[in-house]
Protein backbone atom coordinates (compact mmCIF):
# COMPACT_ATOMS: atom_id res chain seq x y z
CA UNK A 1 0.00 0.00 0.00
CA UNK A 2 1.12 3.53 -0.72
CA UNK A 3 2.60 5.09 2.46
CA UNK A 4 0.89 8.38 1.59
CA UNK A 5 -2.58 6.78 1.52
CA UNK A 6 -3.70 8.17 4.88
CA UNK A 7 -2.60 11.72 4.05
CA UNK A 8 -4.25 11.47 0.62
CA UNK A 9 -7.55 10.43 2.21
CA UNK A 10 -7.38 13.24 4.76
CA UNK A 11 -6.46 15.90 2.21
CA UNK A 12 -9.05 14.75 -0.30
CA UNK A 13 -11.79 14.71 2.33
CA UNK A 14 -10.94 18.14 3.72
CA UNK A 15 -10.57 19.79 0.31
CA UNK A 16 -13.84 18.30 -0.95
CA UNK A 17 -15.71 19.39 2.17
CA UNK A 18 -14.27 22.91 2.01
CA UNK A 19 -15.11 23.37 -1.68
CA UNK A 20 -18.63 22.01 -1.22
CA UNK A 21 -19.27 24.24 1.80
CA UNK A 22 -17.91 27.30 0.00
CA UNK A 23 -19.95 26.76 -3.16
CA UNK A 24 -23.14 25.97 -1.23
CA UNK A 25 -22.72 28.93 1.09
CA UNK A 26 -21.98 31.28 -1.79
CA UNK A 27 -25.04 30.04 -3.64
CA UNK A 28 -27.15 30.53 -0.51
CA UNK A 29 -25.91 34.09 -0.11
CA UNK A 30 -26.56 34.81 -3.77
CA UNK A 31 -30.12 33.45 -3.54
CA UNK A 32 -30.60 35.11 -0.14
CA UNK A 33 -31.40 31.93 1.75
CA UNK A 34 -31.74 32.75 5.46
CA UNK A 35 -30.19 29.44 6.54
CA UNK A 36 -27.26 29.34 4.09
CA UNK A 37 -24.89 28.52 6.95
CA UNK A 38 -26.79 25.34 7.81
CA UNK A 39 -26.93 24.40 4.15
CA UNK A 40 -23.16 24.90 3.81
CA UNK A 41 -22.50 22.76 6.88
CA UNK A 42 -24.78 19.98 5.64
CA UNK A 43 -23.12 20.07 2.22
CA UNK A 44 -19.69 19.88 3.83
CA UNK A 45 -20.74 16.86 5.91
CA UNK A 46 -22.34 14.98 3.03
CA UNK A 47 -19.52 15.67 0.59
CA UNK A 48 -16.96 14.84 3.27
CA UNK A 49 -18.52 11.43 3.92
CA UNK A 50 -18.70 10.77 0.18
CA UNK A 51 -15.08 11.84 -0.34
CA UNK A 52 -13.92 9.79 2.64
CA UNK A 53 -15.65 6.74 1.20
CA UNK A 54 -14.25 7.33 -2.27
CA UNK A 55 -10.64 7.96 -1.22
CA UNK A 56 -10.76 5.17 1.35
CA UNK A 57 -11.89 2.63 -1.26
CA UNK A 58 -9.32 3.87 -3.76
CA UNK A 59 -6.29 4.06 -1.48
CA UNK A 60 -6.93 0.96 0.67
CA UNK A 61 -8.53 -1.41 -1.84
CA UNK A 62 -8.54 -0.49 -5.52
CA UNK A 63 -5.05 1.00 -5.93
CA UNK A 64 -3.22 -1.81 -4.07
CA UNK A 65 -5.19 -4.38 -6.08
CA UNK A 66 -4.45 -2.76 -9.44
CA UNK A 67 -0.78 -2.12 -8.63
CA UNK A 68 -0.23 -5.73 -7.62
CA UNK A 69 -2.17 -7.32 -10.49
CA UNK A 70 -1.80 -5.17 -13.62
CA UNK A 71 1.39 -5.08 -15.71
CA UNK A 72 0.94 -1.85 -17.65
CA UNK A 73 3.64 0.81 -17.69
CA UNK A 74 1.93 2.96 -15.06
CA UNK A 75 1.40 0.17 -12.56
CA UNK A 76 4.85 -1.29 -13.09
CA UNK A 77 6.32 2.11 -12.29
CA UNK A 78 4.14 2.50 -9.21
CA UNK A 79 5.01 -1.02 -8.10
CA UNK A 80 8.73 -0.29 -8.37
CA UNK A 81 8.24 2.95 -6.45
CA UNK A 82 6.80 0.97 -3.52
CA UNK A 83 9.73 -1.44 -3.40
CA UNK A 84 12.30 -0.80 -0.63
CA UNK A 85 15.27 -0.91 -3.04
CA UNK A 86 13.80 1.19 -5.84
CA UNK A 87 16.26 4.06 -5.56
CA UNK A 88 18.23 3.05 -8.67
CA UNK A 89 17.43 5.77 -11.19
CA UNK A 90 18.75 3.71 -14.13
CA UNK A 91 15.94 1.17 -13.65
CA UNK A 92 13.20 3.80 -13.69
CA UNK A 93 11.57 4.41 -17.07
CA UNK A 94 11.05 8.02 -18.19
CA UNK A 95 7.62 9.49 -17.53
CA UNK A 96 5.89 11.35 -20.37
CA UNK A 97 3.21 14.01 -20.16
CA UNK A 98 0.67 11.42 -21.27
CA UNK A 99 1.66 9.16 -18.38
CA UNK A 100 1.10 11.99 -15.94
CA UNK A 101 -2.29 12.79 -17.48
CA UNK A 102 -3.39 9.12 -17.13
CA UNK A 103 -2.13 8.79 -13.56
CA UNK A 104 -4.72 6.97 -11.37
CA UNK A 105 -7.49 7.36 -13.96
CA UNK A 106 -8.52 3.71 -13.68
CA UNK A 107 -8.22 3.79 -9.90
CA UNK A 108 -10.53 6.79 -9.63
CA UNK A 109 -13.02 5.45 -12.18
CA UNK A 110 -13.41 2.10 -10.40
CA UNK A 111 -13.55 3.73 -6.96
CA UNK A 112 -16.09 6.27 -8.19
CA UNK A 113 -18.24 3.50 -9.64
CA UNK A 114 -18.22 1.55 -6.37
CA UNK A 115 -18.87 4.63 -4.24
CA UNK A 116 -21.65 6.09 -6.39
CA UNK A 117 -23.25 2.69 -6.95
CA UNK A 118 -23.29 1.95 -3.23
CA UNK A 119 -24.71 5.35 -2.27
CA UNK A 120 -27.30 5.18 -5.04
CA UNK A 121 -28.35 1.72 -3.87
CA UNK A 122 -28.92 3.04 -0.34
CA UNK A 123 -31.31 5.69 -1.69
CA UNK A 124 -33.16 3.96 -4.53
CA UNK A 125 -32.43 0.29 -4.02
CA UNK A 126 -30.68 -2.20 -6.31
CA UNK A 127 -32.19 -0.69 -9.44
CA UNK A 128 -30.02 2.42 -9.11
CA UNK A 129 -26.69 0.63 -8.77
CA UNK A 130 -25.83 0.52 -12.48
CA UNK A 131 -26.76 4.09 -13.31
CA UNK A 132 -25.02 5.37 -10.19
CA UNK A 133 -21.88 3.37 -10.95
CA UNK A 134 -21.68 4.63 -14.53
CA UNK A 135 -22.22 8.24 -13.52
CA UNK A 136 -19.76 7.97 -10.64
CA UNK A 137 -17.08 6.41 -12.82
CA UNK A 138 -17.45 9.11 -15.49
CA UNK A 139 -17.44 12.01 -13.03
CA UNK A 140 -14.48 10.70 -11.02
CA UNK A 141 -12.47 9.96 -14.17
CA UNK A 142 -13.09 13.49 -15.47
CA UNK A 143 -12.15 15.04 -12.13
CA UNK A 144 -9.00 12.91 -11.91
CA UNK A 145 -7.97 13.86 -15.44
CA UNK A 146 -8.57 17.54 -14.68
CA UNK A 147 -6.45 17.25 -11.54
CA UNK A 148 -3.67 15.56 -13.52
CA UNK A 149 -3.86 18.22 -16.24
CA UNK A 150 -3.44 20.96 -13.65
CA UNK A 151 -0.34 19.19 -12.37
CA UNK A 152 1.06 18.85 -15.90
CA UNK A 153 0.54 22.53 -16.67
CA UNK A 154 2.17 23.44 -13.37
CA UNK A 155 5.22 21.32 -14.20
CA UNK A 156 5.43 22.84 -17.68
CA UNK A 157 5.30 26.31 -16.21
CA UNK A 158 8.01 25.52 -13.66
CA UNK A 159 10.33 23.84 -16.17
CA UNK A 160 9.76 26.39 -18.95
CA UNK A 161 13.09 28.02 -19.95
CA UNK A 162 13.32 31.74 -19.47
CA UNK A 163 13.30 33.89 -22.61
CA UNK A 164 16.57 35.30 -23.79
CA UNK A 165 15.18 38.82 -23.41
CA UNK A 166 14.79 38.42 -19.67
CA UNK A 167 18.41 37.39 -19.21
CA UNK A 168 20.99 40.14 -18.61
CA UNK A 169 23.12 40.71 -21.69
CA UNK A 170 26.58 40.89 -20.16
CA UNK A 171 29.55 40.05 -22.39
CA UNK A 172 31.30 36.95 -21.11
CA UNK A 173 34.82 37.92 -22.19
CA UNK A 174 34.75 41.59 -21.11
CA UNK A 175 37.60 41.91 -18.61
CA UNK A 176 37.99 45.69 -19.02
CA UNK A 177 38.32 47.51 -15.69
CA UNK A 178 35.40 49.62 -14.56
CA UNK A 179 37.45 52.86 -14.67
CA UNK A 180 38.42 52.29 -18.31
CA UNK A 181 34.80 51.50 -19.25
CA UNK A 182 33.70 54.76 -17.65
CA UNK A 183 36.37 56.72 -19.57
CA UNK A 184 35.38 54.97 -22.80
CA UNK A 185 31.75 55.97 -22.25
CA UNK A 186 32.95 59.59 -21.95
CA UNK A 187 34.81 59.37 -25.26
CA UNK A 188 38.26 58.87 -23.75
CA UNK A 189 39.88 55.79 -25.24
CA UNK A 190 42.83 53.94 -23.83
CA UNK A 191 46.11 54.42 -25.76
CA UNK A 192 48.05 51.24 -26.55
CA UNK A 193 51.48 50.83 -24.96
CA UNK A 194 53.46 51.11 -28.22
CA UNK A 195 51.75 54.35 -29.23
CA UNK A 196 52.16 55.71 -25.71
CA UNK A 197 55.91 54.95 -25.89
CA UNK A 198 56.20 56.86 -29.17
CA UNK A 199 54.38 59.80 -27.63
CA UNK A 200 56.80 59.81 -24.68
CA UNK A 201 59.80 59.78 -27.03
CA UNK A 202 58.39 62.72 -29.00
CA UNK A 203 57.82 64.65 -25.80
CA UNK A 204 61.36 63.88 -24.62
CA UNK A 205 62.85 65.12 -27.90
CA UNK A 206 60.79 68.31 -27.71
CA UNK A 207 61.91 68.89 -24.12
CA UNK A 208 65.55 68.24 -25.07
CA UNK A 209 65.31 70.72 -27.95
CA UNK A 210 63.70 73.25 -25.65
CA UNK A 211 66.48 72.73 -23.09
CA UNK A 212 69.11 73.24 -25.78
CA UNK A 213 67.38 76.42 -26.91
CA UNK A 214 67.24 77.73 -23.35
CA UNK A 215 70.89 76.85 -22.74
CA UNK A 216 71.88 78.61 -25.97
CA UNK A 217 69.80 81.64 -25.00
CA UNK A 218 71.37 81.76 -21.53
CA UNK A 219 74.86 81.39 -23.00
CA UNK A 220 74.15 84.18 -25.46
CA UNK A 221 72.90 86.46 -22.70
CA UNK A 222 75.95 85.70 -20.59
CA UNK A 223 78.27 86.46 -23.50
CA UNK A 224 76.49 89.76 -24.12
CA UNK A 225 76.85 90.68 -20.45
CA UNK A 226 80.55 89.89 -20.55
CA UNK A 227 81.05 92.07 -23.65
CA UNK A 228 79.27 95.01 -21.99
CA UNK A 229 81.49 94.74 -18.90
CA UNK A 230 84.60 94.70 -21.07
CA UNK A 231 83.43 97.82 -22.91
CA UNK A 232 82.97 99.64 -19.61
PyMOL commands that set and color helices and strands:
alter all, ss='L'
color gray80, all
select helices_A, chain A and resi 5-30+36-69+73-82+89-91+97-101+105-124+126-159+164-166+178-185+193-231
alter helices_A, ss='H'
color red, helices_A
deselect
rebuild
show_as cartoon
